[in-house]
Amino acid sequence: MNTVRLNITLPTSVNDDITRYAEELNEKKSHLIASALDMYFDYLDIKIAEQRLNDDVSTESMDDFFDSLDTNV
C-alpha cells in the first residue's frame, strides 16, 4: 500500500479522541484516521448519489436503455 505523509492541524479534542481510541484498540493513530476517512468517504458517496437522485435530471428506464443498445448494435 502506497502511503504519503501529511501534516494536518486538528482540534485538541479530536486528537485526544484519536489517542484514546488508538490506545483502547491497540491501533496506530494513522490507521484509525485512515479507516475513519474511508468510512466518511463512503458516507459522502451515498449523500452524493442521493443528491443526484433528487436532482431534476431526465432519466431513462433500464428497459429503454437496453432496447437502445440492441437497436444500435
C-alpha positions in Angstrom: 0.0 0.0 0.0 1.4 3.4 -1.0 1.4 6.0 1.7 2.1 9.7 2.0 2.9 11.8 5.0 0.6 14.6 5.8 0.9 17.4 8.3 -2.6 18.4 9.4 -4.0 20.6 12.2 -6.8 19.1 14.4 -8.6 20.4 17.4 -7.1 19.1 20.6 -10.3 17.3 21.5 -10.2 15.4 18.2 -6.5 14.4 18.8 -7.4 13.3 22.3 -10.2 11.1 21.0 -7.9 9.6 18.4 -5.3 8.9 21.0 -7.8 7.4 23.4 -9.3 5.1 20.7 -5.8 4.1 19.4 -4.7 3.1 22.9 -8.0 1.3 23.6 -8.0 -0.7 20.3 -4.2 -1.1 20.2 -4.1 0.5 16.7 -1.9 3.2 15.2 -3.4 6.6 15.1 -2.8 6.8 11.4 -4.7 3.5 10.9 -7.7 4.9 12.8 -7.7 8.1 10.9 -7.4 6.3 7.5 -10.3 4.0 8.5 -12.4 6.9 9.7 -11.8 8.8 6.4 -12.7 5.7 4.3 -16.0 5.3 6.2 -16.7 9.1 5.8 -15.9 8.9 2.1 -18.4 6.0 1.8 -21.0 8.2 3.5 -20.3 11.0 1.2 -20.7 8.7 -1.8 -24.2 7.8 -0.6 -25.0 11.5 0.0 -23.9 12.4 -3.5 -25.9 9.5 -5.0 -29.0 10.7 -3.1 -28.5 14.2 -4.3 -28.2 13.1 -7.9 -31.4 11.1 -7.5 -33.2 14.2 -6.2 -31.8 16.4 -9.0 -34.2 17.3 -11.9 -32.2 15.3 -14.4 -34.0 13.4 -17.1 -33.5 9.6 -16.8 -34.4 6.7 -18.9 -35.6 3.3 -17.7 -33.3 0.4 -17.8 -35.5 -1.4 -20.3 -35.3 1.6 -22.7 -31.6 1.8 -22.2 -31.1 -1.9 -23.1 -33.6 -1.6 -26.0 -31.4 1.3 -27.4 -28.3 -0.9 -27.1 -30.0 -3.7 -29.1 -31.0 -1.3 -32.0 -27.6 0.4 -32.2 -25.5 -2.8 -32.4 
